[in-house]
């Protein structure tokens, strides 16, 4: 199954900006922790920050870039594996899609 149902696609499209914002909130919290970490030099915190931003930017691209129906299933599975959906948001997908994602996680 590569393409998803129309109803799942519409739901995902509506959630996409919310999920992207939620992901960015997580990144900003992580970055805040790096910047305020005591016991490290400014240079080491900068290097840690740079590595984190680079890694997270790559991950964000995989999760959110080019949201089209043909790759939505992969993105939904990846987003779900990072815990970005609320229970309510995820429960609004079709039972079929929920089962596919559950099998992927298992």
C-alpha positions as CSV (number, residue, x, y, z in Angstrom):
1,X,0.0,0.0,0.0
2,X,1.7,3.1,-1.2
3,X,-1.1,5.6,-1.5
4,X,-3.5,6.3,1.4
5,X,-7.2,6.8,1.4
6,X,-8.5,10.2,0.5
7,X,-9.9,10.8,4.0
8,X,-6.5,10.0,5.5
9,X,-4.7,12.2,3.0
10,X,-7.0,15.2,3.9
11,X,-6.5,14.6,7.6
12,X,-2.8,14.4,7.2
13,X,-2.7,17.6,5.0
14,X,-4.7,19.5,7.7
15,X,-2.3,18.2,10.5
16,X,0.9,18.8,8.6
17,X,1.5,22.5,9.7
18,X,0.5,21.6,13.3
19,X,2.9,18.6,13.3
20,X,5.7,20.7,11.8
21,X,5.2,23.4,14.5
22,X,5.2,20.7,17.2
23,X,8.4,19.3,15.9
24,X,10.0,22.7,15.8
25,X,8.9,23.3,19.4
26,X,10.7,20.1,20.4
27,X,13.8,21.2,18.6
28,X,13.7,24.7,20.2
29,X,13.5,23.0,23.7
30,X,16.4,20.8,22.9
31,X,18.4,23.8,21.6
32,X,17.6,25.8,24.8
33,X,19.0,23.0,26.9
34,X,22.2,22.9,24.9
35,X,22.7,26.6,25.1
36,X,22.1,26.8,28.8
37,X,24.2,23.7,29.7
38,X,26.5,24.5,32.5
39,X,30.1,23.2,32.6
40,X,30.8,23.4,28.9
41,X,32.7,26.1,27.2
42,X,30.8,28.5,24.8
43,X,32.7,26.9,21.9
44,X,31.6,23.4,22.9
45,X,28.0,24.5,23.3
46,X,28.2,26.1,19.9
47,X,29.5,22.9,18.4
48,X,26.8,20.8,20.1
49,X,24.2,23.3,18.9
50,X,25.5,23.1,15.3
51,X,25.5,19.3,15.3
52,X,22.0,19.2,16.7
53,X,20.6,21.7,14.3
54,X,22.2,19.9,11.4
55,X,20.8,16.5,12.5
56,X,17.4,17.9,13.3
57,X,17.2,19.8,10.0
58,X,17.9,16.6,8.1
59,X,15.3,14.8,10.1
60,X,12.7,17.6,9.6
61,X,13.2,17.3,5.8
62,X,12.5,13.5,5.9
63,X,9.4,14.1,8.1
64,X,7.9,17.1,6.4
65,X,9.3,18.0,3.0
66,X,7.4,17.2,-0.1
67,X,4.1,16.1,1.5
68,X,2.3,14.4,-1.3
69,X,-0.1,11.5,-1.2
70,X,2.4,9.0,-2.6
71,X,4.8,9.5,0.3
72,X,2.3,10.4,3.0
73,X,2.3,6.8,4.5
74,X,6.1,6.9,5.1
75,X,5.8,10.4,6.6
76,X,2.9,9.4,8.9
77,X,4.8,6.3,10.1
78,X,8.0,8.4,10.7
79,X,6.1,11.2,12.5
80,X,4.2,8.6,14.6
81,X,7.5,6.9,15.6
82,X,8.7,10.2,17.0
83,X,5.5,10.7,19.1
84,X,4.3,13.8,17.4
85,X,0.7,12.8,17.0
86,X,-1.7,13.3,19.9
87,X,-3.9,10.2,20.5
88,X,-6.9,12.1,19.2
89,X,-5.2,13.2,16.0
90,X,-4.0,9.7,15.3
91,X,-7.3,8.1,16.1
92,X,-8.9,10.1,13.3
93,X,-7.0,8.2,10.7
94,X,-8.8,5.1,9.2
95,X,-8.5,1.9,11.0
96,X,-6.6,0.4,8.1
97,X,-3.9,3.1,8.3
98,X,-3.7,2.8,12.1
99,X,-3.1,-0.9,11.7
100,X,-0.4,-0.5,9.1
101,X,1.4,2.0,11.3
102,X,1.0,-0.3,14.3
103,X,2.6,-3.2,12.3
104,X,5.4,-0.9,11.3
105,X,6.1,0.0,14.9
106,X,5.9,-3.6,16.1
